[in-house]
Amino acid sequence: MAFFADFKKFLLKGDIVSLATAVVIGGAFSKIVGSAVADIIMPVVGLITGGTDFTQKFIALDGEAYESLAAAKEAGAAVMTYGNLIQAIINFIIVGLFIFGVLKAYENSKKKEEAAAPAPKGPTQEELLSEIRDLLKK
C-alpha cells in the first residue's frame, strides 16, 4: 500500500503536474503551428519556389531515369528521396521562425506589462530623517 501512496505523492508534485500541463498544451500548440505552416506559410513558399514539390525529388540508385517517384518505386528501384530531407529542413526552419515570432511577441508583451507597473514609492527623505530623530530621542 505504501507504493501507491508514494506514487500518488510523486504524481501530485508541482513539477510533475506542470510537466503534464506543458505536454498537453504543447500538443495543442503543435496543431496550431502545423496548421499555420501547412495552410498559410507553405503555400507562400510554394509560390516563391514556382510550385516545386520537393517531396518528389529523388535519385534512382539503379541508374535509370524515371518520370516520377511513384514510377521508380513501382519498378522496385532503390531511390534516395533527398527531396524529403529538403522539405523537412524547410518545415523545420519555418516552424522555428513561427515559434520565434510568437515567443518574441510574448516577451514584448511582458516587457510592456512590467514597464506599466509603477515602482513602489519609498519614504521621503524628510520621513526618514524624522524617524531617525525619533529613534535618537529614545
N, C-alpha and C positions, 0 to 999 in steps of 0.2 A: 504494500500500500504506500510505502514511503516513496517508491519510484514514481508513482502517479502524482503525488504531492510535489515532488521535486520537479517533475516535468511541467506541471501546471505553473509553478513559480517561474520556471525558465521561459515558458511561453508568454507570461504576462509581464515580463520585464519590459521596461520602456524601450530599450534598444530593439528588441525583437518586434514589438508592436510597430515601432517606427519603420523598421526594415520592411515589414509586411505591407504597411501602408505605402511605402515608396515603390515596392514592386507592383502593387495594384495600380497606382497612379502612373507608373512608368509604362505599364502595358496599355493603359488607355491613351497616354500621351504618344506612344508608338503608333497607334492607329491614326491619330491626328497628323503626326509628322508624315507617315506613309501616304496618307491621302493628299496632303499638301504637295508632297514631292510628285506623286503619280498623276494627280489631277490638275495641278497648277504649274509646277516648275518644269516637269519633263516635257510637256507639250511645247513650252518655250524653247527648251534645249533642242527638241526635235526640229523646230522651225529654224533655229540658228544653224544646225548641222545639215540642213537640207533634207530632213526626214530620214536620216540614216538610222537603221535599226542595228545597233552594234551586236545584238544577240545573234545575228545571222552571219557574223564574220567568223571564218574558220579556215583552217589549213588541213587539207586531206593528207594524211601521212602515207598513203599508198601512191602518191604522185599523180593521181588522176585529177581531172578538173570536173567538178560537179556544179550544177546550176544553183543548188541551194543546199542548206544544211540538212534538210529533210531528205533530199535525194541521196546525199552522201551516207546518211545513217541507214537509209533503206537498202543501199548497196552493201552495207556491212563494213564500210570503210572506217578505219580508225581516224578520228578527227580531233584536232586541238581547237577548241572553241575559245580563241583568245578574245572574241567579242564579248563573251560573258564576263570576263575579267575587267575589260574596259567599262562595261555597263555597271558592274559592281563598284568600281572606283568612282565613276561619275555619281552614282547614287550616294556613296559614302561622303563625297565632297559636298554634295547638295544638302544632305541631311545635316552634316556638320555645320554648314553655313546657316541653315534654318535654325538649328538649336542655338548657335552663337547669337543670332539676331534676337531670339526670344529671351535668352539669358541677359543680353545687353540691355534690352528694354526693361527687364525686371530690375536689374541693378540701377538703371537710371531712375526708375520709379521709387526705389528705396532711398536713393540719394535725395530726391525731392522731398520725401516724407521727413527725412532727417533734417533737412535744411528748413523745413516749415516749422518744426518744433523749436520754440524759443528756448534759449539756455535758462536754467533756473537762476533767479536773482538771489544773490547773497546779501548779507547785511551791508549797509553802507559804512563808510569809514567812521562817521560820527557815532553810529550804533556800536561799532567795535570799541571805539575809544571810551564810550560811556560804560560799556560792560567791563572793560579793564579797570576804569576808575572805581566802579562799584566794588570789584573784587579786591582792589588795593585798600579800600576803606575798611574792609572787614578784618 
